Amino acid sequence: MAMSRSNNNRNWSAAVEAGPVRLDKWLHDNLSGHSRARVRELIAGGRVRVNGKRAKKGDQVDAGDVIEVQGLIAAEGPAAEPSLGLPVRFEVAELLEVEKHWVMPTHPLSPEETGTVVNFALAHVPGLRGAGGKALEPGLVHRLDAGTQGLVLLAKTAEAFEFMRHEFKMRRVKKIYRALVRGEPKRKAGEITVPLGRHPSRPGLMVAAKPGVKLRGRPLEALTRYRRLESEGGVSLLELELVTGHMHQLRVHLAWLGHPLLGDDRYGDHADPGSRAFALQSSQLSFTHPRNRGRVTVSVEQFLDLAAAGRFDHAIRR
């Protein structure tokens, strides 16, 4: 990416490496610290050009296209919040692993937002802002949905960030979850391999790419392994291995299996519109230490169990 100055305003430009992709999505992914709403404002205001021509809402860009944003004001980073006090489960010079609360976002969507894992991490590691990633996601090498509880891993240096992102990409990080689901899977253990895709008309929603299902874009290869640990009262406790790592993968795969997460406000069969938490826990991460290359396994302090079912399922509470 390149940055130039013109008439005391900052003109930002970069070349697209892979496509086709919607321009607004590409800009959101590449303009650190700028929200989707801000990206749409820039396009509507005529501040964005593709290959020298003014961009329009809905434009697609492809590999080799040059994108320019005129008069771009740099976004500020999020604030440090020491008062959040998240439990630290693992820390070395290169890495920080914390245990996220239910209903807590992993990172802010704007510089003004507070109460996220990133806000805590910036207070715990003041130098995190230079550790790679976007301005609103410093150090984050993976993410959890706000409704999911459990382990989040952050890199404290740029070198560790690049190493861990590569480890995730190569699927060398073992990600184990626990889930409470409705019903009892017939098989004690199995694999879910149905591909996933973006919903054609509802942004932010994923669907199982079954034959005949319309998608926005191409289907994505997805693999989830599951093992049933216990069942009682119409609820089962599952252990899940997230082999691939797509948005909402576990939630969509479990719904496709016919055993949706308790409390899931999007994919559950008895979704509670007022629910902000669902019964999914990032319970264990195993990864390679970026310095000594030894294997590290970190677990949550308390594993999700069947006793917690009532707090997630509105139908059960009634």
C-alpha positions in Angstrom: 0.0 0.0 0.0 1.1 3.6 -0.7 0.3 6.9 0.9 0.8 10.3 -0.7 0.1 13.9 0.3 -1.7 16.5 -1.9 -3.0 20.0 -0.9 -2.4 19.3 2.8 -4.8 16.4 2.6 -3.8 12.8 2.8 -4.4 10.7 -0.3 -4.4 7.0 0.3 -3.9 4.5 -2.5 -3.4 0.8 -2.8 -3.6 -2.0 -5.4 -6.1 -4.9 -5.1 -4.3 -8.2 -4.7 -7.2 -10.6 -5.2 -10.8 -10.4 -6.5 -13.4 -9.9 -7.6 -14.7 -8.3 -4.4 -17.2 -5.5 -3.6 -15.4 -2.2 -3.3 -17.0 -1.3 0.1 -15.9 -4.6 1.6 -12.4 -4.3 0.2 -12.1 -0.8 1.7 -13.4 -1.8 5.0 -10.9 -4.6 5.1 -8.0 -2.4 4.1 -8.7 1.0 5.7 -7.6 0.5 9.3 -10.0 1.9 11.8 -12.8 3.0 9.4 -16.2 1.6 9.9 -18.4 0.3 7.1 -20.6 3.3 7.5 -17.6 5.6 7.1 -16.5 3.7 4.0 -20.0 4.2 2.4 -19.8 7.9 3.2 -16.4 8.2 1.4 -17.8 6.5 -1.7 -21.0 8.5 -1.7 -19.0 11.7 -1.2 -16.9 11.1 -4.3 -13.7 10.6 -2.4 -13.0 7.1 -3.8 -11.6 6.4 -7.2 -10.9 3.1 -9.0 -8.2 3.3 -11.7 -8.7 7.1 -11.7 -12.5 7.1 -12.1 -15.0 8.0 -9.5 -16.4 4.9 -7.7 -20.1 4.2 -7.3 -21.9 2.3 -4.6 -22.0 -1.4 -5.4 -18.8 -1.3 -7.6 -16.7 -4.5 -7.7 -12.9 -4.4 -8.0 -10.5 -7.0 -9.2 -6.8 -7.9 -8.9 -4.6 -5.1 -10.2 -7.2 -2.3 -9.8 -5.8 0.8 -8.0 -8.0 2.3 -5.4 -7.5 5.9 -4.2 -9.2 7.7 -1.3 -8.8 11.4 -1.4 -8.3 13.6 1.7 -8.4 10.6 4.1 -8.2 11.5 7.8 -6.5 8.8 9.8 -8.7 7.1 12.3 -7.8 7.1 15.9 -7.2 3.9 17.8 -9.4 2.6 20.6 -8.8 3.6 24.2 -7.0 1.5 26.8 -9.3 0.3 29.6 -7.5 -1.2 32.6 -10.8 -1.4 34.6 -12.0 -4.3 32.4 -9.8 -6.8 34.3 -10.1 -9.8 32.0 -8.5 -13.1 33.3 -5.1 -13.6 31.7 -4.6 -17.4 31.0 -1.2 -17.2 29.2 1.4 -14.5 28.7 5.0 -14.5 27.4 7.0 -11.7 25.7 5.4 -12.4 22.4 1.8 -13.5 23.2 -1.1 -12.7 25.4 -4.1 -15.0 25.9 -7.2 -13.8 27.8 -10.5 -15.3 28.7 -13.3 -13.2 27.2 -16.7 -12.8 28.9 -20.0 -13.6 27.3 -21.6 -10.7 25.4 -18.2 -8.9 25.2 -17.1 -7.9 21.7 -13.5 -9.0 20.7 -12.7 -5.6 19.2 -14.4 -2.2 18.7 -16.1 -1.2 15.5 -15.2 2.4 15.9 -12.5 4.3 17.9 -15.1 5.5 20.3 -16.4 2.0 21.3 -15.2 0.6 24.6 -15.7 -2.5 26.7 -13.9 -5.0 24.3 -11.0 -7.4 24.6 -8.9 -5.0 22.6 -9.6 -2.1 25.0 -8.4 -4.3 27.9 -5.3 -5.6 26.0 -4.2 -2.1 25.1 -4.1 -1.3 28.9 -2.3 -4.5 29.7 0.2 -4.2 26.9 0.7 -0.5 26.1 2.9 -1.4 23.0 0.2 -3.5 21.4 -0.8 -0.8 18.9 2.2 -1.6 16.8 1.8 -5.3 16.9 0.2 -5.8 13.5 -3.4 -6.0 12.3 -5.8 -3.1 11.8 -6.0 0.0 14.0 -9.2 -1.3 15.7 -7.8 -4.9 16.0 -4.2 -4.5 17.2 -2.5 -7.9 17.9 -5.6 -9.9 17.2 -4.8 -13.1 15.4 -8.3 -14.5 15.5 -11.8 -13.4 16.8 -14.8 -14.6 18.7 -18.4 -13.6 18.3 -19.6 -11.3 21.1 -22.0 -14.0 22.3 -19.2 -16.6 22.6 -17.1 -16.9 25.8 -13.5 -18.1 26.1 -10.0 -17.8 24.9 -8.7 -15.0 22.7 -5.1 -15.0 21.6 -3.2 -11.7 20.8 0.3 -11.2 19.5 2.4 -8.5 21.3 4.9 -7.9 18.6 4.7 -7.5 14.8 6.9 -10.6 14.3 4.7 -12.8 16.6 1.6 -11.4 14.8 2.9 -12.6 11.4 4.0 -15.9 12.8 0.6 -16.7 14.5 -1.5 -15.5 11.6 0.5 -17.9 9.4 -0.1 -20.7 11.9 -3.8 -20.1 11.8 -3.8 -19.9 8.0 -2.0 -23.3 7.8 -4.4 -24.8 10.3 -1.6 -25.6 12.8 -3.6 -24.0 15.7 -5.9 -26.5 17.3 -9.2 -24.8 18.4 -11.4 -26.7 20.8 -14.9 -25.5 21.8 -17.6 -26.7 24.0 -21.3 -26.2 23.1 -24.7 -26.9 24.5 -27.2 -27.8 21.8 -30.8 -28.8 21.5 -31.4 -32.5 21.2 -29.1 -35.5 21.1 -27.0 -36.2 18.0 -27.5 -39.8 16.8 -23.8 -40.4 16.4 -21.4 -40.2 19.3 -18.8 -38.4 17.1 -18.5 -37.2 13.5 -17.5 -34.6 11.0 -19.6 -31.8 9.4 -18.2 -30.9 6.0 -21.1 -29.0 4.4 -19.6 -25.8 2.7 -20.7 -22.4 3.9 -21.6 -19.2 2.1 -22.8 -15.7 2.6 -26.5 -15.1 2.7 -27.6 -13.5 -0.7 -29.7 -10.7 0.9 -28.8 -10.5 4.6 -25.3 -9.1 5.3 -23.6 -10.7 8.2 -25.4 -13.9 7.9 -24.0 -17.3 6.7 -25.8 -20.3 5.3 -25.1 -23.9 4.7 -24.3 -24.2 1.0 -26.7 -27.1 0.2 -27.7 -27.8 -3.4 -30.1 -25.2 -4.6 -29.2 -22.6 -2.0 -28.4 -19.2 -3.4 -25.2 -17.6 -2.1 -23.5 -14.2 -2.3 -20.1 -15.3 -3.7 -18.5 -18.7 -3.8 -19.1 -21.5 -1.2 -16.3 -22.0 1.3 -14.8 -25.3 2.3 -15.6 -25.9 6.0 -14.8 -28.7 8.5 -16.0 -29.1 12.0 -15.4 -32.2 14.1 -17.7 -33.0 17.0 -17.9 -35.4 20.0 -20.9 -35.8 22.2 -19.9 -35.7 25.9 -23.2 -35.9 27.7 -27.0 -35.6 27.1 -29.8 -34.8 29.5 -33.3 -33.3 29.4 -33.2 -32.6 25.7 -29.8 -30.9 25.7 -26.4 -32.2 24.8 -22.9 -31.1 25.6 -20.6 -31.3 22.7 -16.9 -30.9 22.2 -16.0 -29.3 18.9 -12.9 -28.9 16.9 -12.9 -25.9 14.5 -10.6 -27.1 11.7 -11.4 -24.3 9.3 -12.4 -20.9 10.7 -15.1 -19.1 8.8 -17.5 -16.6 10.3 -20.3 -18.3 12.4 -19.1 -21.7 11.2 -19.9 -23.6 14.4 -23.3 -22.0 14.7 -24.3 -22.7 11.1 -22.9 -26.3 11.1 -24.7 -27.2 14.4 -28.0 -25.8 13.0 -27.5 -27.8 9.8 -26.9 -30.9 11.9 -30.3 -30.3 13.5 -28.9 -29.4 16.9 -28.6 -25.6 17.1 -26.8 -23.8 20.0 -28.9 -22.9 22.9 -29.6 -19.1 23.0 -28.5 -18.5 19.4 -30.4 -15.5 18.3 -29.7 -16.0 14.6 -29.4 -19.7 13.8 -31.3 -21.4 16.7 -34.7 -23.0 16.1 -36.1 -21.4 19.3 -34.1 -18.2 19.0 -34.6 -15.7 21.8 -34.6 -12.2 20.2 -33.4 -10.7 23.5 -30.5 -13.1 23.9 -27.0 -11.7 23.6 -25.1 -14.8 24.7 -25.3 -18.4 23.3 -23.9 -21.6 24.7 -20.6 -21.7 23.0 -17.2 -21.6 24.6 -13.7 -21.3 23.2 -12.3 -23.7 25.8 -8.8 -24.7 24.6 -6.2 -23.5 22.2 -3.0 -25.4 21.2 -0.3 -23.6 19.2 3.4 -23.3 18.5 5.4 -20.8 20.6 6.7 -18.2 18.1 10.2 -18.1 19.8 11.1 -21.5 21.1 8.8 -23.5 18.8 7.5 -25.6 21.6 3.9 -26.7 21.8 1.6 -24.7 24.1 -1.9 -25.7 25.3 -4.1 -23.3 27.2 -7.5 -24.0 28.7 -10.3 -21.9 30.3 -10.6 -21.9 34.0 -14.0 -23.5 34.1 -15.4 -25.6 31.3 -19.0 -25.2 30.0 -21.2 -28.0 31.3 -24.8 -29.2 31.2 -25.6 -27.3 34.5 -25.5 -24.1 32.5 -28.2 -25.0 30.0 -31.0 -23.0 31.7 -29.2 -19.7 31.4 -29.1 -19.8 27.7 -32.3 -21.4 26.5 -35.4 -19.2 26.7 -37.7 -22.1 26.0 -36.2 -24.1 28.9 -36.4 -21.1 31.3 -40.1 -20.9 30.6 
